[in-house]
Amino acid sequence: MTTFHDVLLILTFVFPLLGSLILALSFGRLSERASATIGVASIGLAALCTLWVGIEFYDQGKSAQTLTLWHWVTVGDFRPTVGLMLDGLSLTLLGVITGVGFFIHLFAAWYMRGEDGVTRFFCHMNLFVFSMILLVLGDNLLLLYFGWEGVGLCSYLLIGYYYRTPANGWAAFKAFIITRTGDVFLAIGMFLLYDQLGSLNLQTLLARAPEIWSQGGLMPQLTALMLLGGAVGKSAQLPLHTWLADAMAGPTPVSALIHAATMVTAGVYLIARMNGIFLMAPDVLLLVGVVGALTLLVAGFAALAQTDIKRVLAYSTMSQIGYMFLALGVGAFDAAIFHLMIHAFFKALLFLSAGSVIICTHHEQDMRRLGGLWRKLPLTYAGFIVGGAALAALPLVTAGFYSKDAILVSALASGHGVLMLAGLFGALLTSIYTVRLILGTFHGKPKSDNARSAHAGKGLVHGTPLVVLIVMSTAVGAQLTPPLDEVLPPGPVAEGMAVHILEFTAMIVAVGGVLFAGWLFKRRRDLIRRGMADPRGARLWTFWHNAWGFDTLYDWLFVRPYQGVVRVNRGDWINSLCNILPWLARASHQGLRTTQTGLMRHYAVSMVLGATLLLVFLLVG
């Protein structure tokens, strides 16, 4: 029997789906205000349902609940269901998706004013949220995979929202293709799991894995590796990371939704949810941490050399997801999810603040043409200060300090000192590029007419999301501890003097990085100019600006060889053989076309000849 609690859980994804359907079936006849109202209200109602579900979840002792809606088909022993599973992990993600997603939608109602296709925009945004909710609530991998593909499709539609610009279409296409590459690995992992364990139900898989597999065996290692392939594609980790920065082609609220509440967190969720499989494959689990450490360093250096404020934030997202992978790799699944939640707060704040800068400066987002905005945009400046402080993990007062500190302590406790040092160095890079971003955007003199004529954003739909996210990015947000004790295995625990030394070192690194960056970019910019004047410095900056040349590398490794094979095989005999039928069709068409002269006597002669031939055939036969 379906209870009121079950109905609320269902409504968390029905409301976004309903909003998307209403907007899609309006065929563009709705006004801009009506479209925004439907788009925002649907996510707001989903957020309220999530809040109610969360309260009841705590009242019922935080016990996991499952709800089977219906069975799809029966094929032998395979009976996939449409079922929902609510536990501490899915509730945490559900709160992030609907809560942060609501404020992003609310801000988008201000940001998208006057744009063409607002109905289409909110339709795809609602569908995006629906797909992500389906991904985290699904009680089996098949339903998770449907949501997984749904967010990929919606990212394509939203990244290419300004489709009249060819570069935006290519950015959307690039994101779609690269993430599909990862999806193939995930699909293979699902096939292996069903073949080996006989089910795709999440709870059944985690229960059967230690019964059937031996730890460190070939099959758990191979399966975990396939799941990791899917995760790195969706979460933009090495080597499938090159799509994320180009995804900035979409409207800024889209960037906020992708980077903070949906999509890039899907890979982290997948590994955390399938923790039992990865614990059976310790080598692959360590690889998760190594991938995260490498990504956070590569992205950190790339962020230092960006001039577009959104691309700086994009590489910072890549780096912060790298921290989450590092935590997963050392077995600190709870720390990874805690940082995922905190990151959603301050990254949504930073992207929405960047959107405010872009609109208020007449769509200017190049730091080299900004500056002098801190007096003109006080609320936006406060958003960057608080969000940037949380990103840099300034001690005690920011939420980012607590989540990042938990990751570093876990790395120390696991005995992976190299990963811990990578995390510390990544924190230093984060502090430096964050200060560079804030100083370049808000301080100094205005460097363009757009910056000089900037105007402050107004209205509740502009200010409310920023104020709420500012509060949640402080130590207040860190008080929301995800209820993960009953879901995820406990991570490594460290005690004693070493922990205090690490915590103090992390504080010194964060504060020292901010002070050094302030001194360098405010007082000694001549050092930067001299470095850029040196050919080696200029080449290094270009190398980092182009994100270590991965796009060029992939172009040489994959795109050009494929194009070469196509050119070589363009005239091969198989192709020629296949062209016989089209050639015959064209030749027949040309022959028959000559008979269409438009002269009645020709048609009459043809009819007489045809009738004569038919009679002769009948007589002879």
N, C-alpha and C positions, 0 to 999 in steps of 0.2 A: 504494500500500500504506500502510495506516494505521500510524504509528509510536506508540511509547509516549508521546512528546511530544504527538502529536495527541490521544491518548486523554485525557491530562491537561488539555489545553485544552478538550476537550469537557466533561469532568467539572466544570470551573469553573462552568458554568451548569446542568449536569444535577443536581448535588447540591441547589442551591436549589429547582429545579423538583420534584425527587423529594420533598424535605421538604414542600413546599407540597401536593403531591398526597396524601401520606400523611396529613397533617393534615386536608385537606379530606374525604377518603374515610373518615375515622374517625367522621364525623357527631357529633362532640362527645363520644364515648365515652371518650376518653383523659383521664387525670388531668392536673392542672395541671403537675406535675413532668415527666410524660412528654412533654407538648406542648412545654414549654420546652426539654427535652433534645433533641428532634428538631429544633426550630427553630434552636437555637444550634449543634448539631453539624453540620447541613447547611451552614451558612455557614462554620463552622470548617474543614470538609473542603475547601470551595471555596477558602478562603484558603490552605490548605496546597498545594493544586494550583497556585494562582497563584504561590506562592513557588517551587515546583519549576520551573514554566514560565519564570519570570523568570530563574532561575539558568541554565537551558539556553539562554535567549535571549541572555544575555551570553556564554556559552561559545561560541555559534555566531556571534559577531561582530556581534550586534545587527542582523542582517539580517531584513527583513520576510518573513513567511511567510503563505501563504493555504492554506485547507483547504476544499474544496467537499464538503459532505455529500450533497446531492442536488439535483436540479432539480425545481422545483414543477410548472410547466406550460410548454407551448410554444404561443405565440399569434403566428404569423408569425415575425418576427425577435425577438420579446420572449421571452426564456427566463430568468426569474428563478430564482436559486439560493438555497439555504440554505448560505451560505459564511461562514467565519470568517477574519478578517485580524488577525494579531498583528504589531504594530510598536511602536516606542517610545511612541507616543501611546496606543494601546489598552492596552498593558501598564501604563502609569502609571494610567490610569483604572481598570483592572481591579484593580490593587493597592489603590487607594483604596476601591473599592466593597466588595471582599471583606475587606480588612484592617480598615478603620474600621468597616465594616458588622458584622463579627464582634464587635467590642467593644461596639457598640451593642446587638446582640442579647444578648450576655452580661449587660450591665447591665439590659436589659429583663426578664431572668429574675428579677431582684431587684425591679424597679420594679412589675411586674405581679402580684406575689403577692397573692392574695385577690380579684383582679378577675374579673368575669364574662366568659366568652368568651375565655379565654386561648388556646385552640386556634385560634379564628378569627383572633386577633391575630397569632400566629406564622405561620399559613398565609398571610395577606396580606403580612406582612413578608418572608417567603421569596419570594413571588411578585414583590414589589417588586424585590428584589435580582436575581432571574432576569431580569426585564424590562430592568433597567439594564445587566446584563452583555450581553444580546442586543443592546442599543442600541450599545454601544461595540465589540463584537467583529464585528458584521455587516460583510461586505465590500461591501454594496450598500445604497442608500438605502431600498429597500423593506423589507429586514430591519431596518434602523435604525428605520424608521417603525413597524414592529410593536412594537419595544421602547419606542419613544417613546409610543405609545398605551397600552402596558401600564403604564408608570409613572404615566400620567395616571389610569388606572382604579384602580390600587392606592392612589394618593394620595386619591382620592375615598373608597375603602373605609376607609382608615385615619384620615383627618381626621374622618370621621363615625363613628368607632368607638363613641363614646358617643351612639348615635343616639336614645336616649330623650329627650335634650335637644334641642328643636327648633332652637335656635341652632346646634348642632353640625352638624345635617343641612344647614342653610342654608350654613354655612361650607364644607362638602364640596361642595355643589352649586355654590357660587360659584367654587371652585377649578376644578371640572370644566368649567364653562361658559367661564371666561376662558381657560384653557389650550387648550380646544377652538378658541377663536377664533384663537389663534396657530397651531394645528395645520392649520387651513384654509389659511393662507398657506404653510406648509411643503408641503402637498400640491400647491398650485398651482406652487410652485417645482420640485417633483419632475416635474410634468407638463411644465413648460418645459424642464427639463434633458433629459428623454427625447426631447421633440419636436425639440430643437435639436442634441443631441449623440448621440442614438440609443442611450443606455445609462443604466443606473442604477448600474453598478459604480463604486465610488469611485475606483479607480486609473484606470479608463478615462476617467471624467469629467475628472479633473484633467489627464490627458494630452491629451485632445481639445480642451479649452476654449481654450488659446492657439493651436491650429491652426485652429479654425473661427471664433472670435470675435476681434474687435479690441478692444484695451484701451480702456475707457471707452465702448464701444458701448451701444446701447439694450438689447439682450437680456441681456448680462451684468449690467448695472445693475438691470434689472427682476427677473432671477432672484435676484440677491443680496439685493435688497430683500425678496422673498418669503421667502427663507431667514431673513433677519433677523427678519421678522414671527413666524416660528415660534420663533426663539430667545428673543425678548423675552417671549413668553407663558410658555414653560417656565421661564425663568430669572428671572421676576418683575422685569423691567425696564420703565421707562416706555415706553408708557402702559399696559401690561398687567400691572401690578405689584400691584394692590389685593388679590389673593387671598392673598398670602403671610402677612400678619400674622394674618388670620382663620384660617389653617391651624393656628394654635396650639391650636385646639379639640381636636385629637387628643392622645393620650398623648405625654408628653415624648420617649420613645425614637423615636416617629414623627417628631417635629419634628427630632430629631438626624439621622435617616436622610435626611429630605427636604433639610435644609439643608447637611449636611456631605458625604454620600457619594453621593447620588443626585439625581434630578429637577432641582434648580435649576442643577446643573452641566451638565446636558444641552445647554443652549443654548450655553454656552461651548465644549463639545466639538464641537458641530455647526459653529460658525464656524471653529474651529481645523482641523477635519477638512477642511472645504471651503475652505481658505485660498486655493487657486488660483483659485476662482471669485470670491472677494472681492478678490483682487489685480487681477483683470480689471475690477473696478468700484470705482475709488478713491474716488468720491464716497460710495458706500454704505459703504465701509470707514471713511471719516471719520465718517459718521453713526453707526456702531457706537460709536466713541469718544465722540462727543457724547452719545449716549444713556447710555452708562456714566457719564460725568461728571455729567450732570444727575441720574441716579438716585442716585449716591452722595451728592450734596448734599441732595436731597430726603429721602432716607431718613435721613441723618445728623441733620437738623433734627427729623424726626419722632421719632427715637429719644430725643432730649433731653426730650420731653414725655410719654413713656410711664411708666406706673406698674406695669404687669404685667411681671415679669422676663422672661417668654418673649417678649413683644412687643418689648421692647428688643432682645433677641437676634435676633428676626425682622427688624427694620429694619436691624440691623447686617449680617445676611446679605445683604439687598438692597444695602446699600452696598458690601460687599466684592465681590459679583458685579459691581457697577458698576466697581470697579477692574479686574476681569478684562476687562470689555468695553472699558474705556479702553485697556488694553494691546493687545487685539486690534485696536482702531481705529487705533493708531499702528504696526501691523505687528509688534508684539512678541508673537508667538504663543507662543513658548517661555516668556516671562515670565508670560503669562496662565495657562498650564498649571501652572507652578511655584507660583504663588499659589493656584491651585485645590487643589493637593495640600496645601500648608501650611495653607490655610484649613480643609480637612477635619479636620486634626488639632485645631486650637484651637477650632473651632466645635463639633465633637463633644464636646470636653472641656467647653465652657461649657454646652451643652445638658444633658449628663449631670449636671453639677454642679447646674444649675438643677433637674433632676429629683430629685436628692438633697435639695435644699432643700424642694421641694414635698412629698415623702413624709415627710421628717423633721419638718416643721412642720404635719402633718395637712392637706395639700393647700391650703396658703396660698402664694400667689404674687404678692400685691400688696405692693410695697415699702413702702407706707404702713402696713402691718400687720406688717412684719418688723423686723429690726434686732437687734443684740446676739448674733449667731449665731457669730461667729468662734471663740469658745472652745468652743462646744458641737459645732460641725461642723468640726474642724480640717482633715480631708482635703478636704472640699468647699470650704472657704475657700481652701486651697492651689490647688485646681483653678480657682477663679475668679481668683485672683491671677495664676497663670501664663497661663491662657487669656486673661484680660483684658490682660495685658502684651503677649502676642503679637498680640491684636486691635489694641491701640494702637501696635504696632510699636516698643516700647522698644528702644533700640539695642543691638546686639552680642549680647545674651543670649537674645533671643527669635527664633523662626523667622520670625514675621511681619515683622520688620525687614528681613530679607534679600529676601523675596519682594516686599514693597511697595517697597523701595528700587529693585529691578530695574525695576519698572513706571515709577516716576518718572524714572529715568535714561533709559529708552527713550523716554518722552514728550519729554524734553529733546532727545535725539538726533534725534528725528523732526522737530523744529522746531515742534511744537505747544505753544507756551508756555502758552496759555490752559488746555489740558487738564492740563498739569503743575501749574499754580497751583490748578486745581480739585482735583487729587489732594492737594496740600499742605493746602488748607483742609479737605478731607474728613478728612485725618489728624488735624487739630486737633479737629474735631467728634467723631471717634471716641474720642480720648483723654478728652474731657470727659464724654461719656455713659457711657463704660466706668467711670470713677471714680465717677460718680453711682450707677451700678448697684451697684458693690461696697460703697460707703459706705452706701447706703440699705438694702442687704440684710443686711450683716454687722456694721456698726458702730452706735454709739449704743445707746440703751436699747430693749429689746423693746417693741413697740407693740401687741401683742395676746397673748391667752392662748396662741394657737398658737405664737407665737414664744417665749414664756416656757417652754413645755413641750416644746420641741424636743428630739429625741434623735438621736444620731449613727447613721448607717447602718453596718451590720456585714456581714461576710462577704466571701469572695473575689470573688463575682460582682458585688458592689458596689464593692469597692476596686480590683481588678485593672484594669478599664478606665480608671479615673481615673488611676491611677499611670502606666500605659503612655502615655496621652495627655498627661499632664503632661510626661513626658520628651520625647515627640515634638514638643511645642509650644515647646520651648526650641531653642537653636542646634543641638542634636543633630539635630532633624528637618530642619533646613536643609541638612544634609550629604547628604540623599537627593536627588540631582540627577536629574530625569527624563531618560531617554535619547531626546532629541528632535532631536538633530543631523541624523539621517538622514531625519526625517519632515517637520519644519516648516522653512520658509525662515528664514534668519538674520534677526533683528530689527535695528533701527537700533543703531549702536554710537557711544557718546560717549566722548571722552577729554579729558584736560587739566584745567585748573583749574576749569572750570565744573562738572564732575562732582563734584569734591571739595566745592565750595561747596554744591551741591545736597544732597549726602549730609549735610554738616554742618547745613544748614538743616532737613532732614527730622528729624535727631536733636533739634535745638532745638525744633521744632514738637511732636514727640511728648512729650518730657520737659516742655516748657513747658506743654503742654495738661494733662498729669497734675498738675503743681504748681498750676496755676491752678484746676483743678477741685477739688483737695484743699483749697485755701484757700477757695474759694467755698462748697463744700458742707459743709465742716467748721467753718470759722471765721466765715464771713459769710453765714449763711443768712438773716439779717435783710434783706440786699439782695434775696434772692429773694422773701421775704414782701412787701417793699415793692413789688417789681415786679408781683407777682400781685395786690396790692391796687389797683393802677392798672388802670382798665378796659381801656386799650390793651394792657397786659401780659397781662391775663387773656384777652383776645380772641386775642392772638398764641399763647398757650399752648394754647388750645382749638383754634386753627387747626392747629398742629403736632400736637397730640394726635390730631386726626382726620385726620392724614396729608395735610394740605393740601386737604382737602375733595374728593378725587378721587371718592370713592363718591357724594357728593351731586351732583357734576357729572355723573357718568355716569348717575345716576338721572334727572336732568333732561334729559339729551341723548338717552338711549336708552330707558330703561324707561318713563317717563311718556308720551312720544310713542307708543310701541308700544301701551301700554294704551289711549291715546286712540283710536288707529286701530281697535283691537279693539271698543271701545264704539261707535264710529260705524258700523262695518260689521256689528254684531251682527244687525241686522234687514234687511240688504240683500237684493235680489231673488234673487241667486245662492244665498244661504243659505236663503231661503224655498223656492226651487225644489228644492234638495237635501233639504228637510224634507218634501216631498210623500210620498215613499215611506215614511219613518217614520210619517207621519200616517196613511197608508192602512193600514199594518200595525197601528197602535194601534186604528184604527176597526174593522178586521176582527176584531181580538181582542175588542173590547168587544161587537160583534154576536154573535160565536160564543159568548162567555161567557154571554149571556142564555139560550142554548138548554140550558145545563147546569143543569136544575132539580132533578134527583134524583128526579123522579116517573116511574114506569114507564109510566103511561098516556100521558104526553107523548112518551116515546121510542117507544112502539108506534105512536101516530098519525104521528109523523115518519117511521117506517119504511114505513108503509102509503102515505103521501103520496109518499115518495120512489120507492117501487116503482111506484106508479100513474103518476107523471110519466115514469119511465123507459120503461114500456110504451107510453105515448102517444107518446113521442119515437120509439121504434122503429117503431110502426105508421105514424106520419105520414111518417117517413123512408123 
